[in-house]
């Protein structure tokens, strides 16, 4: 078993425990995460569980989380031997209160953090929906599995690809805060696609992977850099979508090419069918 597979297996085996620990942890704690989001007890608990299990692996040289200020040193990162793992332990945790889907996002970098998306060797997510599924991009392929109660995986698609004909779109941020070029692009999509937006990035991206389309949390008038974090959300999801035949952009180019300077750096994010991503960039250039 490869060192990367050790990391993926550990995330999968933790998934049933994360899911089982959600009831009773819907309350806020008296802290915010490093980028100012209100933390729930579930956020902190999932982070601690994943940190403990991942830093115990010989394959992991460092661990970083959306819920922590700094990188945890687990022995140092050595190219091809020990990796840096970045995690969003509970993406969409605000959906806990309304009992809607959420997930865990992970990224395996062969470089010290903060790192570019092009330094990824694997990335993926666990979706806690009506069933628990796991999507992983590694070695040029995307696989989707059902995660069983014991943490084992049953592969349901060993070469997941975006459908050629897009069907759905979902955009975050308040509509009045969208810049004019974003609003123009969305108005075009409204005539062609079905709106699907549930407030958890992982659930919305899963819809795009299943049906084709585009998901975005764009730049806003009140937040020019958007909301999502390069290391923990944008890079791993862009890696999955691009490996599945799609594309990503921050509005000007692939998210995987962003050169981060801070661990918790944010970025506008668009992922989906290549033709739609190219249209978004064209609208931006003409604005």
Wavefront OBJ file of the C-alpha trace (Angstrom):
o trace
v 0.000 0.000 0.000
v 1.424 3.397 -1.005
v 1.965 6.229 1.446
v -0.673 8.303 -0.324
v -3.140 5.435 -0.028
v -2.350 5.278 3.714
v -3.556 8.870 3.997
v -6.693 8.275 1.924
v -7.512 5.118 3.887
v -7.113 6.964 7.188
v -9.532 9.711 6.108
v -12.040 7.060 4.959
v -11.775 5.145 8.217
v -12.291 8.346 10.194
v -15.432 9.272 8.228
v -17.914 7.031 10.110
v -16.548 8.344 13.414
v -16.870 11.959 12.244
v -20.432 11.304 11.136
v -21.354 9.459 14.339
v -20.026 12.345 16.423
v -22.149 15.061 14.812
v -25.313 14.742 16.963
v -24.951 16.833 20.075
v -22.145 18.959 18.612
v -24.256 21.547 16.780
v -23.607 24.286 19.332
v -21.087 27.104 18.789
v -17.947 27.277 20.899
v -16.622 30.559 22.253
v -14.025 30.916 19.519
v -13.613 31.721 15.827
v -11.339 29.946 13.373
v -8.313 31.818 11.939
v -10.382 33.435 9.173
v -13.167 34.602 11.447
v -15.823 31.918 11.010
v -17.830 30.862 14.063
v -16.702 27.406 15.163
v -19.130 24.707 16.162
v -18.204 21.990 18.625
v -18.333 19.609 15.650
v -15.664 21.625 13.766
v -13.222 21.419 16.658
v -13.946 17.763 17.379
v -13.551 16.654 13.742
v -10.286 18.606 13.469
v -8.851 17.001 16.586
v -9.851 13.517 15.439
v -8.312 13.918 11.975
v -5.163 15.584 13.323
v -4.548 12.749 15.764
v -4.968 10.016 13.160
v -3.171 11.680 10.256
v -0.113 12.917 12.168
v 0.377 9.351 13.471
v 1.137 8.174 9.914
v 4.719 7.835 8.690
v 3.477 9.318 5.402
v 2.496 12.652 6.985
v 5.157 15.240 7.739
v 2.809 18.122 8.549
v -0.883 18.780 9.119
v -2.857 21.973 8.562
v -6.519 22.692 9.099
v -8.960 25.468 8.437
v -9.579 25.395 12.192
v -5.924 25.978 13.215
v -3.754 29.064 12.987
v -0.514 27.291 12.073
v 0.854 24.117 10.508
v 1.412 21.171 12.872
v 4.884 19.665 12.392
v 4.703 15.866 12.360
v 8.304 15.249 11.381
v 8.879 17.421 8.354
v 8.013 17.152 4.662
v 10.378 15.207 2.392
v 9.644 15.001 -1.333
v 7.913 11.768 -2.231
v 8.222 10.366 1.294
v 6.395 12.546 3.806
v 3.543 14.773 2.708
v 1.784 17.885 3.938
v -1.926 17.257 4.499
v -4.373 20.165 4.542
v -7.920 19.551 5.748
v -11.254 21.285 6.022
v -12.556 18.960 8.733
v -16.228 19.826 8.358
v -17.086 21.834 5.257
v -20.576 23.315 5.516
v -20.861 22.786 9.273
v -23.482 25.551 9.420
v -25.757 22.985 7.753
v -25.727 20.942 10.969
v -28.466 23.045 12.509
v -30.820 22.396 9.567
v -29.621 18.780 9.117
v -28.387 19.289 5.561
v -25.317 17.700 3.899
v -21.736 18.600 4.750
v -18.350 17.018 4.206
v -14.638 16.663 4.879
v -12.098 17.971 2.337
v -8.468 16.818 2.243
v -5.419 17.677 0.158
v -2.073 15.867 0.009
v 0.800 18.170 -1.011
v 4.336 17.159 -1.931
v 5.649 20.520 -0.709
v 5.678 22.582 2.511
v 2.572 24.669 3.156
v 1.372 27.024 1.868
v 1.712 25.281 -1.495
v 0.356 25.541 -5.023
v -2.326 23.224 -6.296
v 0.209 21.905 -8.786
v 2.081 20.448 -5.798
v -0.845 18.139 -5.028
v -0.396 14.393 -5.403
v -3.936 13.554 -4.253
v -7.074 15.291 -3.034
v -10.663 14.466 -2.352
v -13.656 14.772 -0.101
v -16.094 12.795 1.993
v -19.758 13.757 1.633
v -22.062 13.096 4.584
v -25.338 12.915 2.688
v -28.106 10.306 2.848
v -25.175 7.921 2.375
v -21.485 8.567 3.037
v -19.424 8.748 -0.149
v -15.785 9.523 -0.874
v -14.328 11.040 -4.050
v -10.555 10.845 -4.562
v -8.310 12.197 -7.333
v -4.945 10.436 -7.595
v -2.676 9.207 -10.386
v -4.757 10.892 -13.081
v -8.086 9.280 -12.156
v -11.040 10.152 -9.956
v -12.777 7.374 -8.058
v -16.041 7.506 -6.136
v -16.746 5.060 -3.327
v -19.417 4.386 -0.746
v -17.882 4.451 2.728
v -19.234 1.588 4.810
v -19.871 1.703 8.554
v -16.445 0.190 9.288
v -14.626 2.738 7.125
v -14.024 0.369 4.234
v -14.744 1.620 0.716
v -16.867 0.089 -2.037
v -15.963 1.624 -5.391
v -18.979 2.690 -7.439
v -17.107 4.568 -10.193
v -13.413 3.960 -10.882
v -13.105 6.693 -13.525
v -15.454 9.526 -12.636
v -15.799 12.114 -15.409
v -17.879 15.278 -15.663
v -20.856 14.798 -18.001
v -20.323 16.622 -21.279
v -23.699 18.421 -21.145
v -23.929 20.729 -18.090
v -27.179 20.777 -16.111
v -26.727 22.636 -12.799
v -25.150 25.774 -11.378
v -24.686 27.166 -7.880
v -23.145 30.466 -6.782
v -22.358 31.665 -3.271
v -22.387 35.184 -1.883
v -25.190 37.743 -1.666
v -26.487 38.709 -5.103
v -26.218 42.485 -4.380
v -22.509 41.938 -3.652
v -21.725 40.340 -7.019
v -19.576 42.495 -9.332
v -21.203 43.345 -12.652
v -19.281 40.728 -14.664
v -20.247 37.969 -12.207
v -23.893 38.996 -12.377
v -23.743 39.017 -16.184
v -22.331 35.497 -16.240
v -24.933 34.177 -13.797
v -27.787 35.727 -15.777
v -26.544 33.812 -18.830
v -26.509 30.579 -16.816
v -30.030 31.164 -15.516
v -31.383 30.719 -19.038
v -29.537 27.457 -19.584
v -29.083 25.555 -16.316
v -30.930 24.585 -13.133
v -30.073 26.320 -9.863
v -28.643 23.996 -7.193
v -27.129 25.610 -4.117
v -27.275 24.116 -0.644
v -24.790 26.077 1.439
v -22.113 23.352 1.672
v -19.450 23.512 -1.012
v -18.939 19.743 -1.027
v -22.599 18.991 -1.663
v -22.773 21.561 -4.464
v -19.554 20.315 -6.093
v -20.883 16.755 -5.906
v -23.916 17.870 -7.909
v -21.616 19.340 -10.556
v -19.580 16.129 -10.733
v -22.796 14.107 -11.059
v -24.772 16.233 -13.519
v -22.266 18.642 -15.054
v -22.339 22.408 -14.640
v -20.515 24.977 -12.540
v -20.072 25.811 -8.864
v -18.614 29.108 -7.717
v -17.970 31.275 -4.733
v -16.943 34.410 -6.624
v -15.201 37.611 -5.724
v -17.630 40.040 -4.083
v -17.793 43.808 -3.800
v -17.457 43.335 -0.042
v -14.876 40.516 -0.326
v -12.672 40.908 -3.423
v -10.805 37.691 -2.621
v -13.969 35.648 -2.159
v -14.548 33.369 0.806
v -12.953 29.969 0.146
v -9.402 29.116 1.177
v -6.739 28.167 -1.344
v -5.110 25.385 0.683
v -8.157 23.749 2.223
v -10.944 24.164 -0.337
v -10.038 25.691 -3.699
v -6.924 23.631 -4.480
v -8.282 20.182 -3.587
v -11.626 20.731 -5.326
v -9.958 22.182 -8.422
v -7.631 19.164 -8.485
v -10.603 16.767 -8.354
v -12.602 18.622 -11.002
v -9.682 19.082 -13.384
v -8.698 15.421 -13.023
v -12.310 14.508 -13.858
v -12.056 16.412 -17.150
v -13.323 19.791 -16.003
v -11.627 23.102 -15.347
v -11.154 25.700 -12.626
v -10.400 29.393 -12.430
v -10.010 32.258 -10.027
v -11.405 34.434 -12.819
v -8.156 34.669 -14.765
v -6.547 31.205 -14.747
v -6.493 27.755 -13.182
v -6.735 27.689 -9.400
v -3.912 25.153 -9.385
v -1.550 27.869 -10.578
v -2.241 30.284 -7.703
v 0.950 31.101 -5.753
v -0.158 31.347 -2.115
v 1.757 33.445 0.368
v -0.379 32.735 3.451
v -1.759 29.517 4.925
v -5.319 30.842 5.185
v -5.313 32.854 1.957
v -8.673 33.164 0.193
v -9.501 33.124 -3.499
v -12.468 33.474 -5.838
v -13.352 29.973 -7.044
v -15.107 28.605 -10.119
v -15.100 24.882 -11.022
v -17.037 22.881 -13.594
v -17.296 22.066 -17.268
v -14.450 23.555 -19.261
v -16.690 25.502 -21.666
v -18.422 27.247 -18.764
v -15.141 28.121 -17.063
v -13.785 29.542 -20.314
v -16.950 31.621 -20.674
v -16.468 33.000 -17.158
v -12.940 34.100 -17.980
v -14.104 35.670 -21.258
v -16.830 37.664 -19.477
v -14.236 38.891 -16.999
v -11.874 40.036 -19.761
v -14.625 41.966 -21.516
v -15.851 43.732 -18.378
l 1 2 3 4 5 6 7 8 9 10 11 12 13 14 15 16 17 18 19 20 21 22 23 24 25 26 27 28 29 30 31 32 33 34 35 36 37 38 39 40 41 42 43 44 45 46 47 48 49 50 51 52 53 54 55 56 57 58 59 60 61 62 63 64 65 66 67 68 69 70 71 72 73 74 75 76 77 78 79 80 81 82 83 84 85 86 87 88 89 90 91 92 93 94 95 96 97 98 99 100 101 102 103 104 105 106 107 108 109 110 111 112 113 114 115 116 117 118 119 120 121 122 123 124 125 126 127 128 129 130 131 132 133 134 135 136 137 138 139 140 141 142 143 144 145 146 147 148 149 150 151 152 153 154 155 156 157 158 159 160 161 162 163 164 165 166 167 168 169 170 171 172 173 174 175 176 177 178 179 180 181 182 183 184 185 186 187 188 189 190 191 192 193 194 195 196 197 198 199 200 201 202 203 204 205 206 207 208 209 210 211 212 213 214 215 216 217 218 219 220 221 222 223 224 225 226 227 228 229 230 231 232 233 234 235 236 237 238 239 240 241 242 243 244 245 246 247 248 249 250 251 252 253 254 255 256 257 258 259 260 261 262 263 264 265 266 267 268 269 270 271 272 273 274 275 276 277 278 279 280 281 282 283 284 285 286 287
